[in-house]
Amino acid sequence: MPNLILLPGPPTKIFDRLLLGTLWDAKQLDEYEHSVGLVVNCTDETIHRSRYLDTIQLGIIDGQPVPLAKVGLAIHSLHKFFMLTHKRSVLVCCHASVSRSPAIVLAYLMSIGLSFDEAMSTLRVSHSKTNIAPAILKSVRRYFGIEQ
């Protein structure tokens, strides 16, 4: 039986102004959609550019270790955006919103003071399809100096 491809639902709201979604969600952002001001694209696929929307492209390869510099860039970019922008949201996305983008959100949650377990629990409660690939999860843990 063939697999049916379903359109994803709306992005998951992790907390006020932090959204987790798919590349499809990012591509649907209209040039006039001013509530999202930054897209952190974890893939290497280009999305449209808009004068209203900043984009950071991380180019993380699914299932592969993430260079620590990319984890740091994502965290720094999120902190900077939230410090400078008080009303607009960030959408962190990858193809399926299962591994790469949840890993970046996990890293961000840890950077604001949550322990690994607290951040993972918060993420899984909010975004139940989270299933971070072992190599990617190990990269996040390594970034924070957590040995398994």
ABEGO torsion letter per residue (X at the ends): XBBBBBBBBBBBBABBGBBBBBAAAAAABBAABAABABBBBABABBBBBBAABBBBBAGBBBGBBBBAAAAAAAAAAAAAAAAABAABBBBBBBAAGAAAAAAAAAAAAAAAGBBAAAAAAAAAAABAABBBBAAAAAAAAAAAGBBX
